[in-house]
């Protein structure tokens, strides 16, 4: 059984799912979505997602972009649906 996602992992997945191309871009402070530039995730957080096969790097040695995998998109969709259901919207 897989361990549950950490809160920062969940936030990064949801942020990446709303980004163009389902990708987080790298900046000197970490990874971010151009749609939500205030939400910056460290390389460590994105590495956790990479280890779980939820994101894929364009270059594993020096990534400039982390794109959600199919599994990552499914996980993000499930998180969003659960949040909407909990809020009573869906």
LINTAHU-V568345 format. One record per residue. RES is the residue in three letters. SS is DSSP state (H for helix, E for strand, C for the rest). OMEGA is omega in whole degrees, -180 to 180 (NA if undefined). D_CENTER is the distance of its C-alpha to the mean C-alpha in whole Angstrom. Layout:
res=RES ss=SS omega=OMEGA d_center=D_CENTER
res=RES ss=SS omega=OMEGA d_center=D_CENTER
This chain:
res=UNK ss=C omega=-179 d_center=21
res=UNK ss=C omega=178 d_center=17
res=UNK ss=C omega=180 d_center=17
res=UNK ss=C omega=179 d_center=15
res=UNK ss=C omega=175 d_center=11
res=UNK ss=C omega=-180 d_center=12
res=UNK ss=H omega=178 d_center=11
res=UNK ss=H omega=177 d_center=9
res=UNK ss=H omega=178 d_center=7
res=UNK ss=H omega=-180 d_center=7
res=UNK ss=H omega=179 d_center=7
res=UNK ss=H omega=178 d_center=4
res=UNK ss=H omega=-179 d_center=3
res=UNK ss=H omega=178 d_center=6
res=UNK ss=H omega=-180 d_center=6
res=UNK ss=H omega=-179 d_center=4
res=UNK ss=H omega=179 d_center=7
res=UNK ss=H omega=-178 d_center=9
res=UNK ss=C omega=177 d_center=9
res=UNK ss=H omega=-180 d_center=12
res=UNK ss=H omega=-178 d_center=12
res=UNK ss=H omega=-175 d_center=8
res=UNK ss=E omega=172 d_center=8
res=UNK ss=E omega=180 d_center=7
res=UNK ss=E omega=-178 d_center=11
res=UNK ss=E omega=173 d_center=13
res=UNK ss=E omega=-177 d_center=15
res=UNK ss=C omega=-180 d_center=18
res=UNK ss=C omega=-178 d_center=16
res=UNK ss=E omega=-179 d_center=12
res=UNK ss=E omega=-178 d_center=9
res=UNK ss=E omega=173 d_center=9
res=UNK ss=E omega=177 d_center=10
res=UNK ss=C omega=178 d_center=13
res=UNK ss=C omega=180 d_center=13
res=UNK ss=E omega=-174 d_center=12
res=UNK ss=E omega=179 d_center=14
res=UNK ss=E omega=-180 d_center=14
res=UNK ss=E omega=180 d_center=11
res=UNK ss=E omega=-179 d_center=11
res=UNK ss=E omega=-178 d_center=9
res=UNK ss=C omega=177 d_center=11
res=UNK ss=H omega=179 d_center=12
res=UNK ss=H omega=180 d_center=12
res=UNK ss=H omega=-179 d_center=9
res=UNK ss=H omega=174 d_center=7
res=UNK ss=H omega=176 d_center=10
res=UNK ss=H omega=179 d_center=10
res=UNK ss=H omega=178 d_center=7
res=UNK ss=H omega=179 d_center=10
res=UNK ss=H omega=178 d_center=12
res=UNK ss=C omega=-179 d_center=11
res=UNK ss=C omega=178 d_center=11
res=UNK ss=C omega=174 d_center=8
res=UNK ss=E omega=177 d_center=7
res=UNK ss=E omega=179 d_center=10
res=UNK ss=E omega=174 d_center=12
res=UNK ss=C omega=175 d_center=15
res=UNK ss=C omega=-176 d_center=17
res=UNK ss=C omega=-179 d_center=16
res=UNK ss=C omega=179 d_center=19
res=UNK ss=C omega=-176 d_center=18
res=UNK ss=C omega=173 d_center=14
res=UNK ss=C omega=-179 d_center=14
res=UNK ss=E omega=175 d_center=11
res=UNK ss=E omega=-176 d_center=8
res=UNK ss=E omega=178 d_center=8
res=UNK ss=E omega=172 d_center=7
res=UNK ss=C omega=177 d_center=10
res=UNK ss=H omega=179 d_center=12
res=UNK ss=H omega=178 d_center=11
res=UNK ss=H omega=178 d_center=7
res=UNK ss=H omega=178 d_center=9
res=UNK ss=H omega=180 d_center=11
res=UNK ss=H omega=179 d_center=10
res=UNK ss=H omega=177 d_center=8
res=UNK ss=H omega=179 d_center=11
res=UNK ss=H omega=178 d_center=13
res=UNK ss=H omega=180 d_center=11
res=UNK ss=H omega=179 d_center=12
res=UNK ss=H omega=180 d_center=15
res=UNK ss=H omega=179 d_center=16
res=UNK ss=H omega=179 d_center=16
res=UNK ss=H omega=179 d_center=18
res=UNK ss=H omega=179 d_center=20
res=UNK ss=H omega=179 d_center=21
res=UNK ss=H omega=180 d_center=21
res=UNK ss=C omega=-179 d_center=24
res=UNK ss=C omega=-177 d_center=23
res=UNK ss=C omega=NA d_center=22
